[in-house]
Amino acid sequence: MTVTSTHAKNPLMGWDISASAKAGPGEKIARVQIIVNGSSEYDKTFDSPISSWQEQLNQQGEYPADNTVEVIATSDQGEDTESEDSWT
């Protein structure tokens, strides 16, 4: 499974965070979590597992400050794949 996240400064406040996941051969995405600075901002379980996923969260984190985003995708076989993005 491939999991990614990117960030861009929001002109009003904080950061916009884009996250995505793509399942590999023989697996599906059953759950995705986005954690911003230690706080769960998105947590979705899919009743029917999916092969790809994308989400954008607006005005997250702090500016100026240290920020960390973790994206965790759980496969239908219970395996977690994580991506972490940190910036100041």
N, C-alpha and C positions, 0 to 999 in steps of 0.2 A: 504494500500500500504506500502511496505517496501522499504526504501531508505538507502543505505550505501555508505561510502567512506573510503578509506585507503590511506596511503602515504608511500613512501619508498625513501630514499636518492638516487638521480641519481649520478653515479660516475663522470659525466662530469660537471653538473651544476643543481642546484635547486633540485626539488623533482618530482617523478613520482606519479601521482594520479590515482587511480582506483575507479570508481564509478559504482553503479548498482542500479536498481530499479526492483521490482516485484509487479505486480498488484495483488490485492486481489480478492476474489470472486465477480463477478458482476461489475468489473471495468476494465478499460484499461488505458494505459499510452498515453496521447495525446501530452505532451511536457516535455522536460527535460532541465534544465539549470545547468551549473557548474560555480560557481563564486569563483575566487581565489583572496584573499586579496582585495576584493571589486571590482574586475574587471571581467566582463563576458568573460569567455574563451570558453564556449560552450553553444549553445542555439539551440535546434532542436525541431521543431513541426512535428509530424507524421501525414501525410494525412489520413492514416488508423491507428488508435490507436493500440498499441501493448501490449502484456502481460508481457514482460520482456525486459530489456535493460542493456547494459554494455558498458563502454567506458574507455579508458586509455589516459590520457594526460601526455606527457613527458616534463621534464625540466620546471616545473612550480614553482612559489613562489621563495623565497630567502633562501640562506644558508650562514652563520647563520643569522637567524632573526625569528621574530614571523610570523606565517602563519596561515591562516584560509581558509578552503574550505567549501562552502555551496553547497549542491546538492538539487535542487528543482524539484520534479516530479509533474506534473499536470495531474489529471485524466480526462477522457473524460466527467466527470460530473462537471469539473471546480474546484475541490478541490485540494489544494496544500499539499504535504507531504515533509518535509524538513529534511535534515541531516546536521550536522555541525561537522567539525573536526578541532581542533586547536592544534598547537604544536610550540615549539621553536627550 
